[in-house]
Amino acid sequence: MSAEGWGEPGGEGVGEGLSVRRATPEDLDAIMEVERAAHAHPWQRESFEREFTLEWSRIWVATEGERVVGFLAYWRVLDELHILDVAVHPDAQRRGIARGMLEMLIALGHAHEVVSVLLEVRVSNKAAIALYKRLGFERMGRRKRYYEDGEDAWVMCAELG
Ligand SMILES: CC(C)(COP(=O)(O)OP(=O)(O)OC[C@H]1O[C@@H](n2cnc3c(N)ncnc32)[C@H](O)[C@@H]1OP(=O)(O)O)[C@@H](O)C(=O)NCCC(=O)NCCS
């Protein structure tokens, strides 16, 4: 994978009035608002703070006007991208925002010789699994008791190479 450019969104919108940009620490409050509204098991603020300090980590936000309506967090690991979290505020769901951000990430992966995009998802998370399948992700395996509350995760992968 080329060293530069893997962490910047394409700059195009993901729908009418929506755009995607790289997040900054100033977006933390808005990211936490989406995270808490969207997830039954939200990440702690400190976890997002840490992501901003990691050279291999990126967070993108989808905005509608000034408002952050969704985000995508991922790592670059050698020639792979690992999705950590994707969330869209409940009042902005089913408008193609998550799909748009993930399509942007996959296009960026193709442009930067990424071999595969990987993620873990709760086995009960039907919405996210449907979203990932629609984008070409396939289930690779099951991690037992992956989450703190004991739930298993599917490992899903989209091969780009
Ligand atoms: C999963 C999530 C990110 C999807 O965001 P979204 O912007 O609403 O998704 P999109 O509008 O881009 O949906 C794209 C496709 O995914 C599938 N999908 C999305 N949400 C779905 C749902 N609730 N039920 C079934 N399929 C769903 C559909 O195929 C959908 O296409 P369609 O609307 O044309 O039918 C959102 O529901 C969310 O934030 N959930 C809570 C956080 C979470 O679980 N994140 C995943 C962590 S691994």
The ligand as an SDF file (V2000), in Angstrom:
LIG
                    3D

 48 50  0  0  0  0  0  0  0  0999 V2000
  -25.4060   -0.1880   10.8290 C   0  0  0  0  0  0  0  0  0  0  0  0
  -25.5690    1.3140   10.5490 C   0  0  0  0  0  0  0  0  0  0  0  0
  -24.1920    1.9740   10.6310 C   0  0  0  0  0  0  0  0  0  0  0  0
  -26.1530    1.5040    9.1480 C   0  0  0  0  0  0  0  0  0  0  0  0
  -26.1570    2.9010    8.8420 O   0  0  0  0  0  0  0  0  0  0  0  0
  -27.1470    3.5310    7.7630 P   0  0  0  0  0  0  0  0  0  0  0  0
  -26.5480    4.8110    7.2830 O   0  0  0  0  0  0  0  0  0  0  0  0
  -28.5240    3.5810    8.3020 O   0  0  0  0  0  0  0  0  0  0  0  0
  -27.1030    2.4360    6.5920 O   0  0  0  0  0  0  0  0  0  0  0  0
  -27.4230    2.6730    5.0460 P   0  0  0  0  0  0  0  0  0  0  0  0
  -28.5970    3.5950    4.9250 O   0  0  0  0  0  0  0  0  0  0  0  0
  -26.1680    3.0640    4.3530 O   0  0  0  0  0  0  0  0  0  0  0  0
  -27.8680    1.2020    4.6240 O   0  0  0  0  0  0  0  0  0  0  0  0
  -27.3030    0.5210    3.5260 C   0  0  0  0  0  0  0  0  0  0  0  0
  -27.8980   -0.8710    3.4680 C   0  0  0  0  0  0  0  0  0  0  0  0
  -27.5420   -1.6290    4.6340 O   0  0  0  0  0  0  0  0  0  0  0  0
  -28.6500   -2.4620    5.0130 C   0  0  0  0  0  0  0  0  0  0  0  0
  -29.2350   -1.9820    6.2770 N   0  0  0  0  0  0  0  0  0  0  0  0
  -28.9180   -0.8460    6.9490 C   0  0  0  0  0  0  0  0  0  0  0  0
  -29.6450   -0.7480    8.0790 N   0  0  0  0  0  0  0  0  0  0  0  0
  -30.4410   -1.8340    8.1180 C   0  0  0  0  0  0  0  0  0  0  0  0
  -31.4230   -2.2960    9.0390 C   0  0  0  0  0  0  0  0  0  0  0  0
  -31.7510   -1.6070   10.1480 N   0  0  0  0  0  0  0  0  0  0  0  0
  -32.0210   -3.4730    8.7740 N   0  0  0  0  0  0  0  0  0  0  0  0
  -31.7290   -4.1820    7.6680 C   0  0  0  0  0  0  0  0  0  0  0  0
  -30.8040   -3.7880    6.7360 N   0  0  0  0  0  0  0  0  0  0  0  0
  -30.1710   -2.6350    6.9740 C   0  0  0  0  0  0  0  0  0  0  0  0
  -29.6780   -2.3130    3.9000 C   0  0  0  0  0  0  0  0  0  0  0  0
  -29.3250   -3.2600    2.8770 O   0  0  0  0  0  0  0  0  0  0  0  0
  -29.4090   -0.8910    3.4430 C   0  0  0  0  0  0  0  0  0  0  0  0
  -29.8600   -0.6220    2.1300 O   0  0  0  0  0  0  0  0  0  0  0  0
  -31.3950   -0.1100    1.8990 P   0  0  0  0  0  0  0  0  0  0  0  0
  -31.6420    1.0160    2.8620 O   0  0  0  0  0  0  0  0  0  0  0  0
  -31.3690    0.3120    0.4530 O   0  0  0  0  0  0  0  0  0  0  0  0
  -32.2530   -1.3080    2.1830 O   0  0  0  0  0  0  0  0  0  0  0  0
  -26.5620    1.9770   11.5560 C   0  0  0  0  0  0  0  0  0  0  0  0
  -27.7230    1.1790   11.6530 O   0  0  0  0  0  0  0  0  0  0  0  0
  -25.9670    2.1550   12.9530 C   0  0  0  0  0  0  0  0  0  0  0  0
  -25.3740    3.1880   13.2500 O   0  0  0  0  0  0  0  0  0  0  0  0
  -26.1520    1.1270   13.8080 N   0  0  0  0  0  0  0  0  0  0  0  0
  -25.6250    1.1960   15.1810 C   0  0  0  0  0  0  0  0  0  0  0  0
  -24.1250    1.1140   15.2000 C   0  0  0  0  0  0  0  0  0  0  0  0
  -23.6100   -0.2100   14.6630 C   0  0  0  0  0  0  0  0  0  0  0  0
  -24.1450   -1.2650   14.9540 O   0  0  0  0  0  0  0  0  0  0  0  0
  -22.5110   -0.1490   13.8700 N   0  0  0  0  0  0  0  0  0  0  0  0
  -21.8620   -1.3070   13.3280 C   0  0  0  0  0  0  0  0  0  0  0  0
  -20.7180   -1.6830   14.2120 C   0  0  0  0  0  0  0  0  0  0  0  0
  -19.8250   -3.1020   13.5650 S   0  0  0  0  0  0  0  0  0  0  0  0
  1  2  1  0
  2  3  1  0
  2  4  1  0
  2 36  1  0
  4  5  1  0
  5  6  1  0
  6  7  2  0
  6  8  1  0
  6  9  1  0
  9 10  1  0
 10 11  2  0
 10 12  1  0
 10 13  1  0
 13 14  1  0
 14 15  1  0
 15 16  1  0
 15 30  1  0
 16 17  1  0
 17 18  1  0
 17 28  1  0
 18 19  1  0
 18 27  1  0
 19 20  2  0
 20 21  1  0
 21 22  1  0
 21 27  2  0
 22 23  1  0
 22 24  2  0
 24 25  1  0
 25 26  2  0
 26 27  1  0
 28 29  1  0
 28 30  1  0
 30 31  1  0
 31 32  1  0
 32 33  2  0
 32 34  1  0
 32 35  1  0
 36 37  1  0
 36 38  1  0
 38 39  2  0
 38 40  1  0
 40 41  1  0
 41 42  1  0
 42 43  1  0
 43 44  2  0
 43 45  1  0
 45 46  1  0
 46 47  1  0
 47 48  1  0
M  END
$$$$
